[in-house]
């Protein structure tokens, strides 16, 4: 039997700051095969471009496709490092594929499978592929009527074979096809053309039936627009309004194609599938999506110093008396009143299972009952699932429409083994502008706080006497005027990149690809000095400063005289409050009896703040810090 650590079994997830923004990790991986046309037309057709060094110059469609894929791989290796990709050229002189089919070349590097996670060596060699392509791979028209060769058919077959890996239920499988030839069988006539067209479309349909989506990234020639309707509309399954809306996405410039590829690669992925129980056995299957989350550097991966491959951690149990390996015990014990209470692993799992993890509807309330401060953490977006129970979409639409019409939100219980809590479901209507969808229809799941999650602002900013300084009406008016002057119109958090993360990934890319220089990253979070220097803004700032500090306030002289600043006064007030609260506890007795673990994190921080000790870390770290300070 093994000793049971109750604090570890029932640890509060809020002690881990990272868990405040994490959801259950059921995100599906994505397998992508880039299928690139390497026919002579891709090398001879050029599009105008503007170079930073030599002014205007032309670039081939093949170069545009290669640049887009390279840019996508560099982004993918950072954002979605567990996705797997393959790069397949068709209409090639040489052949390299599993089926040994003519006209298809799967690009790869040593010590890597055809479909695998992208690595630095693959990206580095792919960046320079244009220099050696004609020599090592070669371009050749692979669709020839005389020999019945059909390299497009072969390429789809090869890509389909590569995507056999993994289950369609847990992996999203896609083919991305780059070409500037809208009629690949245009040079043929009669029965040969119809037969090759039919077999190619059937091969594409077979791939779609296996759960593989085929997407086209067309390149238009300067003198003619790519016409998707004769052949490729049937190949990728476009019809009706989808066919009409598809053509605006056809581009002929590098930036246009990069933008299209980025939009197609960075699709919203399902975070978790949730069962929403309404009443009387009626349930809906929902997909949840994380719309906005804080971006952090990737987790540390330990590598073997010789092979540079990721290490896999394993745990073994060794007998303290003999040193022999022993199997992990299936039972745990916890001392209670001089005896050991034994738990089986099944019993521990049942004890921890507070809820089933489903979403249960409790009722409805008016939207005006919901307050801004009830939004405890980033919301989750809910949308009905196409799979699962019949009628889920119809029930969801009826519920969604009624909530919008009646101006109500749904109150529900969302249970997970780690943190069961109440949530508010707010219906969002679809927003369409200029023929495009701006906001999708669905529901936002707002995580509601418990009573002890809400803190009164007065407690935070009160002084030793309990008084809270309040702004005058004039100060509030001046502050509002200043905010109006510097307000950012149509602001979105997606407009600004995190400069430290951009620098971090730029350094990693330079090291991995052995680049000589690290690209300069523009910090878009720096203040707009030109905008702040406008007369209206300067006047609003001066009026606000005068209303708060007075007309004769001199910031530099105050700092020189050593007068306490607002920050120092707040820090002193917090320390005084912690010292006062700290006196309400018998810390020595709590330490001797082992009852420090029964206190909350907030209570433990009273002692640390009162004795000027760091207050960061998990609960165990705080207790250890207190015991060390007390010399126990």
N, C-alpha and C positions, 0 to 999 in steps of 0.2 A: 504494500500500500504506500501511497505517496501523500505527503502533507498537502492540504488544500489551502491555497492562498485566496482567502475570501475577497480581499481587496482587488485581486487581479480578475477573479471571476465576475464580480459585480462592479467593476470599475466604471466610473462615470465617463462617458465619451467626451464630455465637455472639457475634461482635463487635457485632452489632445486638441490643440488648436486646428490641426489639419483636418480633423473630422468634422469641424463645423461646416465645411464646404464640400464634403465628399458624400457621394451616394453609393449605393450598392453597386459593386463593379461587375455588371453583367453586360458590359459594352461588347458588341460583336466586333470581330476583326474584319478587315477588308482585304480581299485578294484582287489585284488589278493587273491586267495584261495590256501594255501599250502596244498597239498594232500600228506600225508606221509603213506607209507606202514608199518604196524606194525606187519607183520607176523613173526613167529618164526625165519625164515631165516634171517631177518634183525638183530636179536639179537645174532645169533650164528655165523654169518659170520664176520670175523675180518680182518682188514687191518693194516699193520705195520705203526707205527707213532713214532715220536721222541718227547719225553717230555723234557721240560726244567729242570725238577727236578729229574726225575728217569731214564733218559736215554731212551732206547728203550722200548716201550710197545705197546700193541695192542688195537685198538678201534673198536667198532662194527659199522656197517653201520647205525644203528639207531642213535647212538651217533653222527656220522658225519652229518646226516640230521638235528638233533636237533640243533647242534652247528651252522650249516650254517644258519638256519632260525633265531636263536637268534641273530647272528651277523648281519643279514640283517635287522631285526626289529630295532636294536639299531641305525643303519645307517639311516633307513627310517624315524624314528621318528624325526631325526634332519633335514634331507634333504627334505623330502616330508611328512610333518606332516599332510597334509589333505588327503592323500591316506588312503584307508580302507582295512583291511585284515581280513582273517579268517584262522584258522588252523584246518584241518580235518584229522583224523587218520582213516584208514580202515584196515580190518583184525583184529578187536578188539573183546574182550570178551563182554564188555559192549557196550551199544548203547546210543547215545545222539545226536539227530538231529530233525529237524522240521517234517520230514516225518515218524519218528519212525522206520527207516529201520535198519535191523540187520547188525552188523559188522562195523558200522560207528559211530565214536565218534568225535563231534566237541568240541574242547577245548576252554574254555572261562572263564572269571572271572565275579564276580557279578557287577551289575550296568553297564553292557556293552552288546551291541547287538552282535550276532554271527559275523556279518560283520560290523566292525566299525574301527575307528582310533585306532592304537595301543597306549596303555598307560603304565605307569610305573608298575602298578600292574600286567598286563598281561605279560610283559617281565620278571618280577621278578619271578612269579610263573612258567612261561614256562622254565626258566633257571634250575629249580629244578624238572622238570617233570619226569626225568629218575629215581629219587629216589622213587617216588610213583606210577610209571606207572603200574607196575605189580599188585599192590594192588587195585588201583582205576579204571584202564581202562582195563589192561590185553591184552595179545597177543593171537591170535587164528587164525588158518587158516580159512578164511571166504569163500573160494571158494570150495564148496563141491558138488560133482556130485550127491550124493544120495539125498540130500535135495534141489537141484537146487539153493542153496544159491550162490549169486554172489556179494561179497562185493565191488569189483572194479566198477561194474555197479552201485551199490548203492552210492558209493562215488562220482562218476561223476554226478549222479542225485542230490545228496545233494549239491554239489558245484555249479551246475547249478542253483538250487533254490536260493542259497545264492546270486548269481550274477544277479538275476532278478532286483535287486535294481539299479536305475539309468538308463539313456538312453545311448544306445551304441554310439550315436553321440557325446556325451560330456564326456563319461567315457570309458577308456580302461579296458577291463575285461580279466583276465587271470587265468588259473589254472597252478600251478607248481607241477609236480608229481615226488616224490622221491621213487625209488624202486630199488631193486637188482635182481628182478625176471623178466627175459626177456620173459618167456612163462607162464603166470599165469594159463593157462588151460592145461598145459603139462601133468598133471596126469589123464586127461580124454581122452576118445576115442569116435569115432563114432558120432552119431547124437547129443548127449548131448554136446560134445565139439564144434561142428560146430554151434549149436544153441546158446550157451552162447557166443561164439566169435562174432557171427553176431549181437546179441542184444546189446552187449557192444560197438561194433564199431558204430552201429546205434545211440546209446545214445551219443557217442562222436561227431558224425557228426551233430546231432541235436544241440548240444552245440556250435559247430563251426558255424553253420548256423545262430545262434543268435548273432554272433559277439564275441564269447568267444574263445580266443586262448588257446590251450592246449600245454604245453611245458613239455618235459621230462628231468629230471636230473638223468641219470642212474648211478648206482654204480656197478662197475665191481668186481667180485670175484677175489681173488689172482690167482686162477688156471684156470680161464676162463674169456673171454672177453664178456661183455654184448652184446648180439646179438639183435639189434633193429629191424631187418627186418621181423621176423616171424609175429609179432603182433603189436608192438608199432608204426611201420612205418605207418600202416593204421590208428591207433588210433589218431596220431597227424598230419596226412596228409603229410607225407614225401614221396617224389618220385624223381627219377632221380639224379641230381647232389647234391640236398639237402640231400639225403640219404647217399651219399658217404662222404660228408663233415661233417655229423653229428657225426660219430663215434669217430673222434679225441677228441671230447669234453667229452666223457665218462671217468670218473675218479674213483679212488678208495681210494683217500686220502683226508683228511680234507681240506688242502690248495687248492688242485685242485678243489674240489667241491665249496669252498668259492669263488674262482676266477670265476668259471662258473656262479654261482648264481649272483655274483656282475655284471657280464657282461649282464646278462639277465634282471636284475632289473633296472639297470641304462641305459635304452635306451633313445635316444634323443626324446624329446617330441615336438609336434608342439606348437609354441608360438602363431602364428596367421595365419589365412588363408587369402590370399591376391588375389585380382582379378587384373591380369596384362593385361591392354588394349594395344594392339599393333597398329592396324590401321583398318579403314573401318569396325568397329564392331567386329573385331577378338579379342578374349580375352582368357586368360589362367588362370586356377585356380592354385595357388601356395601355398605350405606350407612353412612357415618360421621357422627356428630353430636357437636358440642362442647357438653357439658352445662354446664360452668362455666368461664368465662374472665374475666380481669380486665377491668373496664370502664374505658375511657379516653375523653377528649374526642375528638370527631370530627376527622378530618384537616383541615388548612388548605386552603381552596379559594380560589384567586386569581380575583378578579372584575374585569370591565371597569369603570373608573371612571365611564363615561358610561351604559352600558346595564345595569350590575349583573349581567351574565350571566357564567357561568363561562368562564374562558379556557382555550384548548387550546394546549399547548406543542408546538412543532415544532422539529426540529433540521436545520440545513443546514450543508453543508461549503463553505468558501470557500478558494480557492487563495491561499496566502501570498504568491505572487509577483505574480499578476495581479489578485487580488480577485474573480475570476469564480466563479460557483457551480459546484461539481463534484458528481458523484454519489458516494455512499458506496462506498468500496472493498470489494470482495468478499473481499479477502485481508488478512491481518495478518502482521506479522513480529515476531520477538523476537531481539535480539542475543545470540549465544552464541559465545565464543572467536573474536572478531573477524570474525564473519560473521552475516548475517541469516537466521534460520530462518523460512521462509514457511509460514503455515497458511491453509488455506481456511476459510470459515465453517462448512462441513459437517464438516471435521476437528475444529474447536474444539467443535462440538456433541457429536461422538462422544467426545471426550476428557472432557468434563464429565459424560457420561451414565454414572454409576457403576452405576445400576440402572434397571430398567424402570418403577419406581413401584408394582409389585405387592407383595402380601403373600404370603410363601412360608413354609409350615409346616416347621419343623426338627425338632420333637419335643415331648415332654411331660415335665414334672417335677412333683414333689410341691409343693403350695402352701406348705409350710413352708420351702422353699428361697428363697422370695421375701421380701426384707427391706423394711422401711418406707423406708429411704433409697435403695432402687432406683427410687423414683418420681421421675423426673427433672423432669417438668413435668406440667401437667394432662392427664389421660387423655382418650381419645377413645372414644365409645360406638359399638359396631358392631351392626348389625341386618341380616338378609338382605333383599335387594332383591326387589321383586315383578317387576321387569323383568329381561331378560337370559336367562340360562341356565335351562333347565327343571330342576327338582329341586333348585334352590339351597336353598330353605327346608327341604326334607326332609333334605338332607345337613347343614345347619346345626343343625337340631333334634337329629339323632342325635349329632353331635359335642358340642353343648352339654349334652345329657343325660348323656353318658358322662363328660364332664369334671367335672360336679357329683357324680355317683355315686362316681367314683374319687378325688375330691379332688385333681385335677390342674389345672395351667395349661399352656397351649400356648406354646412358645417359637417365635417366628417372626422372619423378616427382613423389615423394611419398608424398601424402598428408594425414595429420592427423589434427584433430581440434586443437591440441596443438602446433604442430611444423611441418608445411609443408616444405619440402626441396628437393633439387636435390640429386639424388643418382647415383652411378656408378655400373653397373652390370657387374661383371667380371666372365667369364666362366671358370670353373675348370674341367679338364679332370679326368677320373677315374685313380687311381694309384693302381696297384695290385702287391704284392710281396709275394713270397712263397705260392701262391694259395689263399692268403687272401687279402681283400680290405683294403688298407691303407688310401686312400682318395676317397670319393664318387664323382660321377659326379654331377654337379649342378652349381649354380651361387652364388657368394658372393655379397651381397648388401652393398656397401661402402657409408657411409653417408658423403656427400661433404659439406665443410664449405661455409658460406657466406663470403663476403669480410671482414666484421668486425670481423669475427672469427679468421682471420689470423693476427698475431702480428709479427713485425719485431724484430729479435733477437737483433739487434743493439740498439733498444730503451730500452730494458731490462737491458743491461749490459754497457751502455754508462755512462761516468762520467759527472761531472757538466759542463764540457766544450763541451760535445757532442762527445768526442773521444772514440773510442772503442778499448780496448787492443786486439791485435792479436798475435797469436803464430807464432814463427819463423818456418822456414822449418825444422830445426834440432829438435825443440820441437815436431813438428807433427810426424816426423819420429820415435823419441823415444817413443812417446805415442802409435803409431801403433805397434811398436815392442813389447811393454808391453802387449797390448791387444791380440796379437797373442800368447804370452806365456801363458796367463791365460784364453784363450778362452775355453769355455765348449763345447765339441764335442757333436753333436746331442742333443742340449739342448731343453727341452720342459718345459713350465710353469707347466705342470702336474706332473713333477718329484718331486716337493717340496710342502709339506703341510704347511699351514699357522700355525706357532706355537702358536700364541695367540688364534686362533680359536680352535685348537686342545685342548689346555688347558681349554678354556671356556666350550667346550662340555664335556670334561672329568669331570670337576667339576659338571656340571649339571647332568651327568649320575650317578655320585657317590651319589649326593643328592637324586635324584629321586629313585634310586634302593637301597638306604640306605647301600651303600658299605662302608666298614671300611677304605679303602685306596684309594687315588686318583692315578691312574696309571701315571707313569712318561712319559712325552712326549719328544721325541727327536727333538731338534731344528735343522732341516736340512738346515736352512738359514745361520748358522754361517760360518765364513770363514774357508776354508780348510787350517789349519795351516801347515800341513805336505806338502801339495802341494805348498804353498807359500814359503816354506823353501828350495825348490829345487834350486841348484846353478844358473841355467839359469834364473829362475824367480827373484831371489834376484839381480842378475846382471842387469836385465832389469829395475827393480824398482829403483835401485841406479842411473842408467844412466838417467832415466826420471827425478828423483828429481834433479840431478845435472844440467840438461839442463834447468830446470824451475827456481830453487832457487840459483844455483851456488854451487861451491865446498865447501865453508866454512859455509854453512847453518846449523844452529843448531835449531831444532824445539823447544826443551825444553827451551833454553835460550831466544828465541823470545817470547814465552808465558810468561816467567817470567818477562821480561822487559815491558810487557804490550803493545807491538806494535800491531797495528790493524791487524786482520787476514783477509783473503780473504772474509769470510762470513760477517764480520762486515763492510768491505768496500762496499760490495754490498748492505747491508742494509742501509748504510748511503747514497749511491747513489740513492736508491729508495726513501728515505725520502726527499732528496733534490729535486728530480724530482716532487714528490707529492706537496711539498711546493710551487714550482714554478707554477705548474698548478692550485693549490688552489687559488692563487692570481688573477686568471682570472675570478672569480665568486664573485657576491655580495651575500654572504651567508645569511646575515641578511634580505635582501629584499626577497630572495627566501623563507626563513622560514616564514616571516610575511604574504606573499601572498599565501602560501601553494603550491608553485611550486617546492618544493624539489622532489616531486614524479615524476615530468617530467624529471628529470635527470636520466642518466643511472647508473647502479651499479658501473661501473668504475669511473664515475665522483664523485659519493658520497664517494668512497674510497679515492679520493684525499684529502678531508677534514679530514677524519679519520686518514690517514697515516701522514698527516702534523701535526696533533695534538697528535700523538702517542696514538691513540685509537684502539681497536680491529677492524679488518676489516672483520670478519667472520659473517655469518648469511644472512638471506634473506633481500630483499630491505626494507621491513617495519621495520625490526630490525635496519638497518643502519640509516634510517631516524630518528627513535626514539632516537638512540644513539647521533646523531648530535644535535637534539633539546634539549636533556638533557644537553649536553655539553654547549650549547648556553644559557641555562637557560630559555627556552621558553616552 
